[in-house]
């Protein structure tokens, strides 16, 4: 995708807010989080998801309490991965009493069919379930990732067979480069995409509108990462949130504006950073969601364009 096509693509999806949400089925019950349709799946998810890192390194009691608080707050979308430390070990038992009430997503970074199958079986066991509602190729970034996934004997073959066997319901991927996201969507009919939709990444990094445009064309469900990312940690900065490899927005009003930016796009749900205090803050903020006004959109664009994004387009991995 060249610079000219990026500009054309961006122009097609830069109109967001109430207008951008008009094609997305939404529902809101008093005292609960808004829920939105997930592409063509027939599912409706809470606009805030629970990332498994929230319970990594927690005690059994802490994990159970955090999960119960999230569900009481209206969260019905949970996401985990083997790479999140001991998150699967902690989330599985904590979520088990609520499994039938929630939409459970998991991921694998294995790129071969055999590796993906083996990790799927391990994750199912740890999560104490017989199936995942959504299984995703995790952190697809490089040309090599894409090539191995799509090749004969690649991970995508495992996904297709697992779906046929009833071990997974829907197939998706998460992406850390725009080029990888576009290439995957061109090669397979995925149900969902999980990728960064962030104010600074969008405006200063030119990263985001391309995948959203493609996903909308294919009627995929869009799930958002990094909504509350401020930017890279500054050199020598005290990392106040050690579970976050980037600096999160911890000021509630700044975080609310950032969350509203993400959710003012046709995005089904956003997953906050894995820090438990940030998630708790985000849970309260999500209840206050309203689409951005035209004035807010203009002001936010000016400010975000001056920030330091954690992802950029084009990405270094795909440069010749």
Secondary structure by P-SEA (a helix, b strand, c coil): ccaaaaaaaaaacccccccccccbbbbbcccccbbbbccccccccccbbbbccccccccaaaaaaaaaaaaaacccbbbbcccccaaaaaaaaaacccccccbbbbbbccccaaaaaaaaaaaaaaaccccccbbbbcccccaaaaaaaaccccaaaaaaaaaaaccccccccccccaaaaaaaaaccccccccccccccccccccccaaaaaaaaaabbbbbbcccccccccccccccccccccccccccaaaaaaaaaaaaccccccccccccaaaaaaaaaaaaacccccaaaaaaaaaaaaacccccccccccccc
